[in-house]
Amino acid sequence: MTARYVLGISAFYHDSAACLLRDGEVVAAAQEERFTRSKGDASFPRHAVRYCLQAGGISAADLAYVGFYDKPLLKFERILETYVGVAPRGFGQFQLAGPLWMKEKLFLDREIRRHLEYDGEILYAEHHESHAASAFFPSPFEEAAILTIDGVGEWATATLGLGRGNAFELLKELHWPDSLGLLYSAFTYFTGFKVNSGEYKVMGLAPYGEPKYVEAIYRELVDLRDDGSFTLNQKFFNYLTGLTMTNGAFAQLFDGPARVPESKLTQREMDLARSIQVVCEEIVLRMARTLHRETGMKHLCLAGGVALNCVANGRLLREGPFESIWIQPAAGDAGGALGVAQLVWHRYLQQPRRVIPGCDAMQGAYLGPEYPPEEIQAFLDAQGASYERLDRDCLLRRVAELLAQEQVIGWFDGRMEFGPRALGARSILGDPRSPRMQAQMNLKIKFREGFRPFAPSVLAERVADYFELDCESPYMLLVAPVKRDRQISMTADQRRLWGIDQLNVVRSDIPAVTHVDYSARIQTVSRRTNPNYYDLITEFERLTGCAVLVNTSFNVRGEPIVCSPADAYRCFMRTHIDYLVLGPFLVSKAQQPEWKESGEWQREFQLD
Ligand SMILES: [Fe+2]
C-alpha cells in the first residue's frame, strides 16, 4: 500500500506553521517565521508548507488530507457576539460545535486551495482540540490527562481532557473572556512588553519582585474558584472592545499607567511580574488537581501558550498531583499544525497509535530543514569565507576546547527545532562556569542588557548532579533550582544590589545559567535525539569536569532563530560570536573577510 500523507496548517492568528505526517509519523514541521525572517509571521505558511512537502518528497497532489488547526467561522462568531454576561461561569461542558470534517464556508477553503494548488479534502478542528491532540498523541503515555491553556481559540480558553490509545475527549472547558493566557498577556502589556512574545520576559522578571499585588489581583481582577476555574472582572480589561489590553481602572489599581515599552524597569514592574506569576501558578495547580481528581490519571500532557510557562510547569511537577508530565515543545499555536494533522490521522481516519514507553514521538523536536555539507560549502565559498572542514571527533574536540577557553560558539547542526526554543541545532553556546559569560553573551552577542540568565543544556544522565530535578526536560520547558550544594549564598552587601546587578553576582559554580532565585530553565540532552550535541557536551565534560553548556537561541534581539547557513553566517558576522560551526565546517571570526552590511541593521542596547 502506498503511504498516506496528511498536512496540518496553522495560520492567520499568530505563529503560522505547517506539519507533514507520513502514515501518522511526523516527517517535518516548521514555523513560517524562520523562512520569511519576520518574527511570529501569521501569514499563510507557504514556505513552511513547501519545505514540508519537499522533506516528504511529494507534491500537494499527493496529500490525502489537509487539516486546519481551528474553525475561523466560530472565531468570527465570537468576535461578533456580545459575550460579557452571557458566558457561563466556571468550567462548562466542552462543547464541540461541529464535527472535525465540518466544511468551513469562509474564504479559507479557497485560500488554502489557491496557495496549495490542492483540490482534495480540507478538515477543520477546533483550536483546543488541536492543542490537546498535540499534547497527547506524541506523548510517551498510553493514557493520560490533558490540560490545554492559552489566550483564546474559538471560545475555549482552557480545557480539561482525557486521552486513551488513539482517542481523547475534552471533558470541560473554560470560556472566553475568562482566560489565563489573556490575563497574563494583560500584565505583559502593562509591564511594557510585547503581547504574545514578551510573556517569557515577565516570567524571567518575576524573581526580582515581591508578590505584593497578589491580594489586589484576587480581590479585584480574578474570582478564582477551588476547581481552578475563574471569572475575570472585565471592568479592568480592554481586550473585548479596545486596542489595548488594560484600561484606566487597571492602572489605578496598580499604581499608575502602563510602563512605556523600552523605558527603564522599576521595582513596580518586578512586583507585578512576580504577582501575576504567583497567580498563574496557583490557577494551573488548581486546574491540574481538578483534572487529577476527575480522571484518576497518573500522567499529564500539556499544551497551549501557557504551557510555555516553565516556572509553572516546574511547580506542577514538584507539587502537583501527577507522577509525570509531558509538554508539547511547540505548545503555542504553531503546534496546532501538528495537532490537527494527528487528529485527522487518529480520529478521522481511525488509525491506531503506537506508544514507546519513555519515548515521545517528537524526535527531539528536530523536525525542520537541514543542509547537506556540499550546500553549506558552496555557500561559504560564495561568501569568500575562510573555513576548515574537520572530521566529527576532531570538530567536537576543537569546539569543546574553544568553549573551555571562554570562546562563544554559533552552533548550527542538523535539523532545525520546531517550537520556540533552540535545543542544540540552532544555538549559541558558551561556558556556564565563566562569571563573565552572561554579560558577554548578553551585550556582545544578543545586544541586550538582559535580566534573564541563559539556559543550561545538561547531559540527560547528569541532570540530578546539577539541578534539583530527576527527570528529563528535553524541550527546556521545566524550571528547577540549581542543586543546593552548588549554590553560593550571597553576602549582605550583595543582597542589597538591585536589578541586573543582582544577576551578575556569582551564585553557583555554573553562574551563567543560574537565575537570581537560584533557578535554571533546563534542557536535558539525550544521545538518542541529538548525538552530536550530546557528544560535544561529553567532550566538554571530559576536558573541564562540567557536563553543562550555556545554550541560547541563535539569533539577535527581535529576529527569529536562524534557519539556513546564510542566516547563521549573517548573524555570526554581525555579532561578537567567536566561532561558527556549520555542520562539519569550523569558521573563525578572526579569519573572515570584512563583513559588508547590505541592509539596514542597528545594534540595540536595550533591556530585553
Ligand atoms: Fe492557542
Residues whose N, C-alpha, C, O or C-beta is under 5 A from the ligand:
A	BS01	LIG	D150 V152 D333
